[in-house]
Amino acid sequence: MNAKYLVFVICVLGFLVSACGPESQQAAEQVLAGAAQTVAAGITLVPETPEPSLDVNVVVKQTFAAMTQGAASQKPAATQSQPVFTPTSAAPAATLPPAVGTGGISGTLMYPAGGGGMPSLRIVAFQVGSSKYYYVDTDRQNTYKLEGLPPAKYHVVAYTLAGGGFNPGPVGGYSQMVPCGLQYGCNDHALIDVVVTAGHVTPDINPNDYYAPAGAFPSNPIP
């Protein structure tokens, strides 16, 4: 309590004591003297409060209630769920149709026109036993290569193309006369079966027999 306020209270009490009887005045003077000493010493009186008695059962109940409330307020720790694997059947491997290998033929060309040079030629490979054929056009060169032929037997014929001063004319074939040397006395103009195998270009297929009689070789399939 503030000392000035306490002095004010003492003064009020002194006034009230002066209005009372001698006995009351004497008792009041003793109280005022004690209060004055307290003020002079700067001591603030605090009333004592009795300590509450401890009940063991109450303490146990309060402790248990506090523990229960604390446990309820805590969130359970997150547990990591294990992944679940569902077995699936393996996808079937992609199957592709077997690739059909092809082959080819190549050779050297000639033309019986003497010093007129080489015309452009169409080299045709007729598949034996079928109506299929394959061809390649040259540009006045003296060699050729025809690729992309399925494995089979072929007859090979050369047809003169118009252009460069040449008209469609003599037809050459790869006949028995070619390996004979195209010499006098080689009279076999039968076309030779050329065997083509996959992945291989058969060389020296030279359709240079221009001496066969008319109609001995197939006509140009692409006139």
PABALUM-555411 format. One line per 10 residues: number of its first residue (from 1); their letters; for each residue x, y, z of N, C-alpha, C. Coordinates in pm, 1 decimal. Each point is the difference from the previous one (the first is absolute). Layout:
NUM	A	X/Y/Z/X/Y/Z/X/Y/Z; ...
END
This chain:
1	MNAKYLVFVI	85.3/-118.8/0.0/-85.3/118.8/0.0/89.0/124.0/0.0; -42.2/109.2/-61.8/76.5/123.5/-7.8/8.6/62.1/138.8; 119.5/48.4/34.8/23.6/56.1/134.7/-84.6/122.5/24.8; -16.3/86.9/-101.3/-81.0/121.4/15.7/-145.3/-37.1/28.9; -45.7/-101.9/-70.0/-138.8/-41.5/22.1/-18.0/-55.4/140.2; 99.1/-71.6/50.6/-7.4/-57.9/134.1/-0.3/108.9/106.2; 81.1/103.9/-20.9/3.2/114.2/94.0/-136.1/65.6/5.2; -64.4/10.8/-120.6/-134.1/59.9/-4.8/-98.3/-83.6/80.9; 10.3/-130.8/-9.7/-88.8/-88.4/75.6/22.6/17.4/148.7; 127.7/12.7/40.4/32.3/16.2/143.1/-60.6/129.9/54.1
11	CVLGFLVSAC	7.1/102.2/-80.9/-55.6/128.6/42.6/-150.7/-10.1/20.2; -64.2/-67.9/-91.2/-144.8/-18.2/14.4/-31.8/-77.9/125.0; 75.3/-104.9/29.0/-21.0/-79.3/121.1/22.5/84.7/124.8; 101.9/87.1/-5.9/27.0/88.3/115.2/-115.7/90.8/26.7; -63.0/46.3/-106.1/-116.3/86.9/16.7/-115.1/-75.5/65.2; -19.6/-123.4/-45.1/-107.6/-80.2/57.6/28.4/-34.4/145.9; 125.8/-22.6/35.3/37.0/-35.0/139.2/-29.3/116.1/95.0; 21.9/118.2/-46.6/-23.1/116.8/85.6/-145.8/14.3/36.6; -87.4/-62.0/-80.0/-142.1/6.9/27.4/-48.5/-112.5/88.3; 80.5/-98.3/35.3/-39.9/-116.1/80.1/35.7/21.8/148.0
21	GPESQQAAEQ	-30.6/-103.9/79.8/28.9/6.9/142.5/144.6/-25.1/28.2; 37.2/9.2/133.6/140.5/-15.6/34.4/53.2/-137.4/-31.4; -78.7/-109.3/25.6/50.6/-135.9/-26.7/17.1/-22.6/-148.7; -99.8/39.3/-69.7/11.0/-17.7/-145.8/111.2/83.8/-56.1; 19.8/113.9/61.3/106.6/88.0/-48.0/134.7/-61.4/22.8; 15.3/-65.8/122.0/128.1/-63.0/30.2/29.3/-114.4/-97.0; -102.3/-79.4/-30.9/22.5/-113.5/-94.0/30.6/50.1/-139.6; -71.1/105.0/-35.0/23.6/53.6/-134.4/137.4/58.6/-13.0; 47.9/66.0/111.8/133.3/57.4/-3.7/103.9/-108.7/-22.6; -19.4/-118.4/64.4/95.4/-110.9/-19.9/1.5/-46.5/-146.7
31	VLAGAAQTVA	-121.8/-7.4/-58.3/-5.5/-42.5/-142.9/67.0/101.8/-88.3; -27.2/130.0/32.3/59.4/105.2/-82.7/149.8/2.8/15.6; 48.4/-24.3/125.3/145.3/-1.8/21.7/63.8/-111.9/-80.8; -64.6/-116.0/-2.2/56.0/-111.8/-79.4/-0.9/28.8/-147.6; -109.2/62.8/-46.5/-7.3/34.6/-142.1/103.0/101.7/-38.5; 22.4/96.8/95.9/101.6/102.4/-29.0/136.0/-61.6/-11.8; 33.0/-95.6/91.5/128.9/-68.9/-7.9/13.7/-76.1/-132.0; -109.3/-58.1/-44.7/5.3/-75.2/-127.4/28.3/92.0/-116.8; -67.0/119.7/4.3/23.1/96.9/-107.9/141.7/49.2/2.0; 52.3/28.3/129.9/136.8/49.6/11.3/99.4/-101.4/-50.0
41	AGITLVPETP	-27.7/-125.1/22.2/93.2/-105.2/-46.1/-15.1/-30.3/-147.0; -103.6/49.1/-68.4/-20.9/-27.2/-143.2/-42.4/-140.2/-26.9; -73.6/-59.9/98.2/-42.2/-140.2/-15.0/-144.3/-3.3/-40.6; -29.1/-81.0/-102.3/-137.3/-17.9/-45.8/-53.7/-129.7/55.4; -109.4/9.1/75.4/-57.6/-118.8/61.0/-79.7/-77.0/-101.5; 27.4/-127.4/-13.5/-72.1/-90.3/-89.6/-70.2/-102.9/83.6; -128.7/-12.8/-9.0/-70.8/-99.6/83.8/36.8/-140.3/-41.9; 15.9/-83.8/100.2/37.3/-138.3/-26.7/-121.4/-79.0/-44.1; 21.8/-88.3/-98.3/-106.6/-88.1/-46.9/36.1/-141.3/35.6; -90.0/-72.6/56.9/31.9/-137.9/42.7/24.4/-88.7/-121.0
51	EPSLDVNVVV	102.1/-87.4/11.7/32.2/-92.7/-109.2/-111.4/-102.5/-12.4; -40.0/-27.6/-124.3/-105.3/-101.3/-18.6/51.3/-137.6/35.0; -84.8/-79.7/56.9/37.8/-137.4/32.6/2.5/-84.1/-128.3; 97.7/-88.9/-11.6/18.0/-84.2/-118.5/-76.7/-129.3/18.1; -92.2/-28.8/-94.4/-74.3/-125.8/-0.3/59.2/-88.8/-109.3; 54.4/-118.4/36.9/67.2/-88.4/-95.3/-94.9/-45.1/-110.2; -122.9/-34.2/34.6/-96.3/-47.1/-100.7/-29.9/108.1/-101.8; -12.8/125.9/51.0/-27.6/111.0/-93.0/116.5/20.0/-94.7; 124.7/-6.1/55.6/119.2/17.9/-83.7/7.7/-107.3/-108.5; -26.7/-124.4/37.9/6.3/-110.3/-97.1/-102.5/20.4/-110.4
61	KQTFAAMTQG	-123.9/39.5/39.6/-104.8/19.6/-100.6/35.7/113.6/-95.0; 51.8/111.5/57.1/38.2/113.6/-85.1/113.2/-36.5/-94.6; 98.3/-77.5/49.9/113.7/-41.6/-85.5/-46.5/-89.3/-113.3; -87.9/-96.6/31.9/-50.3/-90.5/-103.3/-82.0/74.9/-105.4; -82.5/96.7/47.6/-79.7/79.1/-95.1/89.6/81.8/-91.0; 109.6/59.9/55.9/92.7/79.3/-82.3/69.0/-87.0/-103.1; 42.5/-123.1/39.8/67.4/-90.5/-94.0/-95.7/-42.2/-110.7; -126.7/-25.0/33.8/-97.8/-41.3/-100.9/-25.9/110.5/-100.3; -12.9/124.3/51.1/-24.1/113.1/-89.6/119.8/24.2/-90.6; 121.8/-13.9/52.1/120.3/19.2/-82.0/12.4/-104.3/-108.0
71	AASQKPAATQ	-34.6/-125.0/35.1/8.0/-105.8/-101.6/-102.9/20.1/-108.8; -119.5/52.5/36.6/-103.9/21.8/-100.6/36.3/112.7/-93.9; 74.7/101.9/54.1/35.6/115.0/-85.0/111.0/-31.0/-97.5; 79.3/-103.9/26.1/109.3/-35.9/-90.7/-52.9/-80.0/-118.2; 50.1/35.9/-119.2/-37.7/-74.0/-121.8/85.4/-124.8/-12.3; -58.3/-109.2/-41.3/81.1/-121.7/-16.2/102.8/19.4/-109.0; 118.5/-55.2/21.4/106.4/11.2/-100.1/-40.9/-67.7/-129.2; 31.3/68.6/-109.8/-36.9/-55.5/-131.5/83.2/-123.4/-28.7; -65.3/-103.0/-39.6/68.4/-124.0/-35.7/7.0/-11.3/-150.7; 115.8/-27.6/-51.5/20.6/-10.8/-144.4/-57.3/-131.4/-51.2
81	SQPVFTPTSA	-96.7/13.0/-89.3/-62.8/-120.5/-54.0/91.7/-66.3/-100.7; 4.7/-129.2/5.5/81.7/-75.8/-92.5/-70.7/-13.5/-134.3; 72.1/22.0/-110.7/-65.6/-14.5/-131.1/-44.0/-143.3/-24.6; -113.8/-10.9/-61.8/-54.8/-131.8/-30.9/20.7/-26.2/-148.0; 68.4/-104.4/-32.8/29.7/-35.2/-137.9/-95.3/-109.3/-46.0; -67.6/30.2/-111.0/-91.5/-97.7/-57.3/68.3/-67.1/-117.8; 21.8/-128.2/7.4/69.4/-65.9/-112.2/-83.2/7.5/-126.8; 67.1/34.7/-108.4/-65.2/6.0/-130.9/72.9/-91.5/-96.2; -72.8/-48.8/-92.8/60.3/-88.1/-98.9/84.1/81.3/-95.7; 114.8/-51.8/-35.4/90.8/70.4/-89.6/-61.6/13.0/-137.7
91	APAATLPPAV	21.9/119.2/-60.7/-53.7/23.4/-134.4/72.6/-88.7/-99.4; -71.4/-56.4/-92.5/67.3/-86.0/-97.7/94.6/80.7/-86.5; 110.2/-58.7/-32.5/98.9/67.1/-84.0/-56.6/20.1/-139.8; 31.4/119.7/-54.1/-49.1/31.3/-133.8/67.0/-91.9/-101.8; -80.2/-55.2/-83.9/52.4/-88.9/-103.1/-14.9/67.5/-135.2; 102.8/-3.0/-76.1/0.3/59.4/-133.5/10.8/-110.8/-104.3; -63.8/20.7/-112.2/13.7/-100.7/-105.0/144.6/-8.5/-45.7; 45.7/-117.6/-31.8/139.5/-13.2/-42.7/26.2/80.5/-125.6; 108.7/73.8/2.4/35.7/82.2/-115.4/41.3/-90.6/-116.1; -46.8/37.5/-116.8/34.3/-75.7/-120.5/124.5/62.2/-59.0
101	GTGGISGTLM	111.2/-74.0/2.8/123.8/52.8/-55.8/-7.4/4.4/-151.8; 67.4/99.1/-52.6/4.4/15.0/-145.4/143.7/-3.5/-46.4; 12.2/-16.7/-127.8/132.2/-1.9/-62.1/2.0/89.3/-122.3; 93.5/-23.6/-88.6/9.4/83.1/-119.5/90.5/-62.2/-104.2; 10.8/72.6/-110.7/88.5/-42.4/-108.9/74.1/122.8/-50.6; 110.9/-20.0/-62.8/76.2/109.1/-58.9/75.7/-54.0/-120.7; 45.9/91.1/-88.0/73.4/-47.1/-117.9/53.5/114.4/-84.2; 61.5/-40.2/-113.5/58.0/93.4/-96.1/-85.2/-0.3/-126.2; -17.9/118.5/-60.7/-87.4/16.4/-116.8/82.3/34.6/-123.9; -54.3/-40.0/-112.4/56.6/36.9/-130.0/-114.0/21.7/-97.8
111	YPAGGGGMPS	33.9/59.7/-113.5/-102.7/23.7/-102.7/66.8/-14.4/-135.6; -66.5/-68.0/-95.1/66.1/-31.0/-128.2/-2.5/114.7/-101.5; -18.4/122.9/44.5/-11.2/111.6/-94.6/134.9/54.3/-42.6; 106.2/-59.5/39.6/131.4/48.3/-42.2/40.2/124.8/74.9; 36.0/103.2/-73.7/50.4/122.7/60.8/-107.9/95.8/43.9; -123.4/-43.3/3.8/-109.0/89.9/38.5/-13.4/20.9/149.0; 82.1/-67.6/77.2/-10.3/14.1/145.1/-106.2/-91.8/58.6; -29.0/21.6/126.6/-98.1/-81.9/72.8/-132.6/73.2/10.6; -110.0/-67.6/-35.6/-131.4/59.3/25.3/-41.2/-24.5/145.2; -105.7/60.2/40.2/-59.3/-33.5/130.3/-74.4/-131.8/-15.2
121	LRIVAFQVGS	15.7/-84.7/99.2/-60.1/-133.3/-5.5/-89.4/-23.3/121.0; -100.0/-83.3/-19.9/-85.0/-46.2/110.1/31.9/-145.7/24.0; 55.0/-28.7/116.7/36.1/-136.3/35.0/-114.5/-58.6/81.1; -59.9/-108.9/-53.2/-116.3/-61.5/64.6/36.6/-141.4/42.7; -35.5/-32.2/127.1/17.5/-135.8/52.3/-138.0/-62.3/12.6; -27.9/-101.6/-83.4/-128.6/-70.5/3.0/11.8/-119.1/95.6; -87.4/-6.3/95.8/2.4/-112.5/92.2/-54.2/-123.8/-69.7; 79.9/-103.8/0.5/-36.6/-122.3/-70.4/-119.1/-65.9/70.7; -100.3/-40.8/-80.3/-116.3/-69.1/54.4/-106.1/92.7/52.2; 14.5/131.9/-19.6/-103.0/93.4/44.8/-3.1/118.8/-97.0
131	SKYYYVDTDR	-95.2/88.7/21.8/-11.8/118.2/-84.9/70.5/121.6/59.8; 72.0/-17.9/110.0/67.1/112.4/64.6/127.8/36.3/-74.1; 32.5/127.1/3.5/125.6/46.5/-58.7/46.9/123.8/76.4; 129.3/26.3/-11.8/62.9/114.5/66.2/95.7/61.6/-101.0; 20.7/132.0/8.8/83.5/62.1/-102.2/73.7/121.2/56.5; 99.8/43.3/-76.5/72.9/122.3/28.4/40.3/61.1/-133.6; -6.9/134.1/-11.1/39.4/71.4/-121.8/140.1/56.9/17.3; 80.3/-12.0/-102.1/134.0/57.4/2.4/-0.5/133.5/-74.0; 103.8/77.4/23.4/13.9/129.4/-65.9/127.0/-0.7/-84.6; -2.8/-89.6/-101.9/106.1/-10.9/-98.9/134.0/-44.0/60.9
141	QNTYKLEGLP	-5.3/-63.8/116.8/123.9/-55.7/55.4/11.6/-145.7/-39.9; 118.3/-56.0/13.5/24.0/-137.1/-44.7/-0.1/-101.4/114.3; -53.1/38.5/114.1/-19.1/-94.3/111.5/-138.3/24.7/61.7; -46.4/-97.4/76.6/-128.6/14.5/67.5/1.1/-83.8/127.5; -96.1/27.8/85.3/-26.1/-80.9/120.0/-149.6/7.2/28.1; -60.6/-116.6/13.7/-142.8/-9.5/29.1/-14.9/-72.5/133.8; -51.2/73.6/99.5/-11.5/-55.8/134.5/-147.4/-10.6/41.8; -21.4/-58.5/116.7/-135.7/-16.9/52.2/-73.8/-116.7/-60.9; 70.4/-100.1/-46.3/-62.8/-116.4/-61.4/-23.5/-108.0/105.4; -122.4/-48.8/13.0/-23.0/-113.8/88.7/77.6/-121.9/-49.7
151	PAKYHVVAYT	45.4/-84.9/90.4/71.7/-120.6/-42.4/-84.5/-83.9/-95.7; 54.2/-25.8/-117.2/-71.1/-77.1/-102.9/92.4/-15.4/-120.4; -55.0/-58.1/-106.4/71.8/-9.9/-127.2/-55.1/106.6/-94.6; 89.1/62.2/-77.8/-38.5/109.7/-88.1/62.6/-16.7/-138.4; -71.2/54.9/-99.7/53.7/19.5/-134.4/23.2/150.0/-17.7; 114.7/37.2/-51.7/38.3/140.9/-7.2/8.7/42.5/-146.1; -70.0/113.1/-33.0/-6.6/51.6/-136.6/23.8/151.4/4.8; 71.6/52.1/-105.4/26.1/143.7/-11.8/-76.2/55.7/-119.1; -69.6/114.3/21.7/-78.9/64.3/-106.0/56.1/140.6/-24.5; 17.6/33.5/-127.4/51.4/131.8/-36.1/-109.0/105.6/17.2
161	LAGGGFNPGP	33.1/108.1/68.7/-93.3/109.8/21.9/28.6/111.2/-100.3; -107.1/67.2/-42.9/16.3/109.9/-95.7/66.2/118.6/69.3; 82.5/72.2/-76.6/66.8/117.9/53.0/147.3/-3.6/-29.8; 57.0/116.9/-8.8/143.8/8.6/-27.6/36.7/-46.4/-139.1; -94.4/14.1/-95.5/26.7/-44.8/-136.6/-30.9/-145.5/-24.0; -60.0/-67.0/100.9/-32.2/-141.9/-15.4/-151.8/-18.4/-1.4; -41.5/-95.5/-78.1/-139.7/-41.6/-3.8/-11.4/-137.7/62.8; -119.6/-32.6/49.7/-14.7/-137.1/49.2/36.5/-97.4/-110.9; 88.1/-90.2/29.4/49.0/-89.5/-105.4/33.3/-136.3/53.8; 123.6/-41.8/-19.5/39.0/-134.8/38.7/-24.5/-26.8/148.4
171	VGGYSQMVPC	-29.4/-124.0/29.6/-21.9/-44.2/138.7/110.5/-99.0/32.6; 63.3/20.7/114.6/106.2/-91.2/42.5/-46.6/-86.9/115.4; 58.9/-117.6/11.8/-37.7/-90.7/107.5/121.1/-70.4/58.5; -15.2/-43.3/125.5/105.2/-79.9/61.0/-29.5/-145.6/-33.4; 58.1/-42.8/-110.9/-26.9/-133.5/-54.1/127.3/-83.0/2.8; -12.6/-122.3/-47.5/114.6/-90.3/-4.3/109.3/51.8/-93.9; -37.0/91.1/-91.2/99.2/53.1/-93.6/100.8/90.8/71.3; -42.1/60.3/113.6/89.8/94.3/70.7/117.8/-74.4/60.7; -19.7/-103.6/83.7/117.8/-70.9/50.4/77.0/-72.6/-110.1; -64.9/-20.4/-114.9/70.4/-61.8/-113.1/97.8/97.7/-63.8
181	GLQYGCNDHA	-17.1/127.6/26.5/94.0/100.2/-50.6/-53.8/84.8/-113.2; -129.9/-19.8/-36.3/-60.1/78.5/-109.9/79.5/-16.3/-128.7; 53.5/-117.6/-18.8/81.9/-24.9/-118.4/-78.2/-78.1/-105.2; 61.9/-8.1/-114.9/-59.7/-77.2/-108.2/-4.4/-145.4/43.4; -112.2/-61.2/-21.3/-20.9/-137.8/41.0/-75.1/-11.7/130.4; -16.2/109.2/75.6/-81.3/-3.1/123.0/-141.8/32.4/-41.8; -79.8/-99.4/-9.5/-134.3/17.5/-55.8/-111.7/-22.3/101.3; 33.1/-23.6/126.5/-103.8/-27.8/100.9/-43.7/133.4/62.1; -122.7/37.0/-27.4/-52.5/126.2/52.1/-98.4/-20.4/116.4; 1.5/-116.8/59.9/-89.9/-25.0/114.3/44.3/83.6/120.0
191	LIDVVVTAGH	-98.1/60.9/61.4/30.2/81.6/117.0/44.8/-87.5/117.1; 95.1/49.6/74.2/56.5/-74.3/112.6/-78.6/32.2/127.1; -28.7/-105.2/80.1/-62.8/21.6/130.1/103.4/58.6/96.8; -27.1/123.1/43.2/90.2/66.5/95.5/-58.8/-17.9/139.7; 76.9/-63.1/85.6/-45.7/-25.6/136.5/39.3/118.1/88.8; -101.2/59.7/65.2/22.6/112.1/92.6/-24.9/-49.7/141.6; 94.5/24.0/87.7/-12.4/-38.0/140.8/-3.1/125.7/86.7; -57.0/-16.6/118.5/-15.5/113.8/91.0/135.4/50.2/46.4; 13.8/131.7/1.0/120.9/62.2/50.4/119.0/-10.1/-93.0; -22.4/-35.2/-124.3/113.1/-18.0/-92.4/-35.1/60.0/-135.6
201	VTPDINPNDY	96.0/72.2/-58.8/-14.2/53.9/-135.6/80.3/-89.4/-93.8; -71.9/-63.7/-90.5/65.9/-91.3/-95.4/64.4/82.0/-111.7; 131.1/-10.9/-18.7/67.7/82.6/-100.4/5.7/-68.6/-137.4; 49.8/75.9/-97.7/28.1/-50.4/-136.0/-124.6/-51.6/-70.4; -112.0/64.6/25.5/-122.6/-33.7/-74.6/-9.8/104.2/-111.8; 56.5/-34.6/-118.0/16.7/94.9/-109.9/-99.5/-32.2/-112.7; -110.4/77.2/-12.1/-101.8/-30.0/-103.2/41.6/58.8/-135.8; 102.0/-62.8/-62.9/59.8/58.5/-120.7/-21.0/-83.3/-126.5; -92.5/-94.0/4.1/-29.2/-78.8/-120.9/-104.4/75.6/-82.7; 49.4/76.2/-98.0/-89.2/75.1/-90.0/-19.9/-73.0/-133.9
211	YAPAGAFPSN	36.9/-123.1/-4.1/-0.1/-69.4/-128.3/-107.5/-107.4/-9.0; -84.0/-7.7/100.6/-106.8/-100.7/-1.9/-105.1/39.6/-102.2; -64.8/-98.6/-60.3/-107.6/31.1/-95.1/-113.5/73.6/69.6; -82.4/70.6/-75.6/-110.7/77.7/56.1/-94.6/-93.5/74.9; -45.3/45.8/116.8/-92.9/-77.5/79.8/65.3/-100.6/92.4; 138.2/-10.0/-4.0/67.4/-94.4/88.9/-7.6/45.9/145.1; -7.9/126.9/20.7/-5.4/54.4/136.3/-135.3/64.7/26.7; -39.0/12.4/126.3/-129.2/65.0/31.3/3.1/145.9/-47.4; -115.8/50.2/-34.8/-11.0/139.9/-39.3/8.2/90.1/123.7; 26.8/126.2/-24.7/14.7/97.0/110.1/-132.8/13.7/75.7
221	PIP	-1.7/-30.2/130.7/-126.4/6.7/74.3/-43.7/145.8/25.5; 93.5/94.0/-19.0/-33.3/141.2/22.4/39.3/76.4/-125.7; -80.5/-6.9/-103.7/38.6/62.3/-128.9/0.1/153.8/9.4
END
